[in-house]
């Protein structure tokens, strides 16, 4: 019996097709491509809207096995939160508020990839990612939720691996996400106005001096990089400095 052949690729959850790269890679192996695609979509339907790593192993008798990886924790959290990206300034700007059930759901999906010895530890591991992404959990910064879990909070839900939320709970989470987005935009506008005022007042000063003032005013790095001019480039040919050099040569 020959050595099984395998194909590794990324597919969109529940939407794999025979188009490249999957179809052309499976074709030479003589496997039933339509059946393989159907099985992949069944196994990845829970990851709809996300890119999922898939491995198809084909044997000599044309039978096959499909193993499905899971997206990174950050991708799963973004899906639960309904956001495209995490916060650019997670300590100050929050982009969503999740419930513990949603964290448990992600921990279950990544169960085999997480290092925690039990579900409580795995949940805390996922919460660590929330903290770095600017996602609140149960209205609190994730690090505080971690502390609460260590003190015994949510243990029953974690033990039962509860993941379901009511329609009303989901509605409230959506409202909270919109409120947080509005707060972030307001704060960004305020810091942008402060940064522009500082930059204007220090026009002509070295970039480092201006940046120090902006940092002192606690302007977020992302806004500083967006608004602060780069260091002046060296004088271009034909500039006054160059003209003087040319005169000297003459």
N, C-alpha and C positions, 0 to 999 in steps of 0.2 A: 504493500500500500504506500502510495506516494505521500509526501509531506503536504498537509493542508495548506492551501493558499489563502491569503487574507487581504482585505481591502479596508483601509482606514480613511475616513473622511468626516467632514463636518456637514450636517444637514440641518435645515430648519425644522424644529419640532413639529411632527405631524404632517409635514409638507415635502417629504423627500420625493424626488422624481427620477426618471430614467435619464434626465439630461446630465451633461457633464457636471461634476467629475464622476459621479457614481455609476451611471449607465455604461459609459465606455470602459470603465475599470472592471465591471462585472462581466461584460460581454465575452471576453476571451476565456472566461472560466466555465462557460457552458451552463451556468445556473439559470433558473427561471427568474429573470429580472423582475417581472411584474409581481411575483410572489414575494421576492426579497423586499421590494419597495413597500408592499402592503404590510409586511411584518414590521419593517422599520417604523412606519407611520403609526402602527398600533402601539409600539413600545415607546415612542417619543411624543405621543399626543399631549402628555402633561407638560411638555416643554414648549408649547406653542408660542411662537414669537421669538424664540431663542435659538442660537446655534448650539447644536449638540454633537459631541464626538461619538461616532459609531464605528464599530469594527464588524465586518462580515467575514466569517471564516468558512471557506468552501472545501468540502472533502471530495475524494475521487469519485464517489457515487453520486455527486452533485447535490448531496444534502448540505445544509448550511446552518450555521449558528450566528446569532446576532447578539453582540454585547453593546450596551449603550452606556456611555459615560454620562456625567452630569455637568452642566455649566458651572462656572465658578460661583462661589457663594455670593459674590457681589452682583452677578447677573440675576441670580434667583431673588435677591433682596430687591433689586430694581423692579423686577416683575411684580413682586408682592406690593411694592410701594406705588407702582404705576408711574415711575419716573424714568427718564432717559439716562441720567447720570447722577452721581453723588454730588455733594456740596463741594465747591471750590474752597470754602472756608468753614470746615466742619465744626470748629469750636464755637463759631458765632452764628452761622447761617444753617438752619435746619430745613431739609427738603421734604420730609415726610414723618409721619408718626404711625408706627405699626403696633399691633397687639401681640401679646406673647404667643398666641396660637399661630400667628404667621411665622414667628421665629422658630417655633417647634416644627412647623411644616418644612422649613428650609433645612433644619437640622436633620429631619428624617430623610429628606431627599439626598443629603450629603453624608448620611450616616457612616458609610464605609470609608469616606475620604477624610473625615474629621478625626482628630487625635484623642478627643475626650474619652474617658473610660466608660462613662454612662451617659444617658440622654441629658441629664442636668449639665454635665460638663460640656457636651456638644452644643447645647443651647447657649451656654456662656461664650463658647468659641464663636458662634455666629454673631452674638451680640457685640463682640469685639470688632467685627467688620462694620456693624451698624455705626459704631462710634466714629470710625474713620471716614464714614460716608456722610455724616451729618443726618443720620436717621434716628429720630426719637423712638423709644419703645415704652408703651404705656404712659405717654406724656412726659417721660423723663429721658435725660441723656442716657445712652445705653450703659455707660459705666455704673450709673446709679441703679439701674435695673439688675446688673450683674451682682451688685452688693446686696440688693433685696433678695435675690435668689439664694445667695449664700446664707442669708438669714432665715430661709425657709419659705419665702413667698413664691407662689405659683407652683409649688411642688406637686400638688394634686393634678394640675393640668399637664405638667411635664410627665408625671408618672403614667397618666392615661394617654399621653401623646395626643392631646386634643388639638385639632387643627381647624375646625369649622368655625366660621363667623356668620352671624345673622345678617340679613340684608340691611337692617338698621345700623348695625355696627360698621358695615362696609360704607354706608352712606356718610356716617360721622367721620370716618377716616378720610374720605374724599374731601369733605368740607375742611377738615383740619389741614390737609395738604395744600388746599387753595389759600387758607389763611397764612400758612407758613411761607408760601411763595410770595404773597403780597408783602409780608413783613421783610422778607429778604430783598425784594425790589426797592422797598422804601429805604432800607438801610444802605443799599448799594448807591442809591441816588444821593443820600446824605453824605456818604464818604467820598463819592465822586466830586460833589460840590466843594468839600473841604480840600481834597487833593488839588483840584484846579486852582483854588484860591492860593494855596501854598506855592504851587509851581509858578503861578503868575507873579506872586510877590518876590520870588527868588530868581526871577528871570536873569540869566547871565551867570548865575552861580554854578560851581562844579556840580555835576550830576550826583556825586556822592553826598554833597552837603544837602541837596534837595531831598534825596532819598532818606537821609537821616531824619529830616524834619517830618517827612511823611510817616516814617516808622514811629517816630515820637508821638505823632497824632493818632496812632493805631489804625492807619489806613491799611486795609487788607492788601497782601502782596499782589493778588491778581489785579487789583485796581492800579497799584503802583506801576506794575509792568505794562499795563495797558495805556497809561497816560504819560508816564515819565519819558521824555525824549532820550534817545540813546546819546552816547558821547559824540561830540562833533567829529566828523570824519576829517582826515588830514586835508589840508588845502588842495583844492583841485588845480589842475594846470590852468594857468592864466589868472589865478588869484593873486592879490597884492603881494603876498609873501614870495610867490614864485617870480613875479615881475622883478622884485628887488634882487633876487638871486641872479636873474638873467643879466640885469644891469651890471652887477658886480663882475660877472664873467667877462663882459665887454670891457 
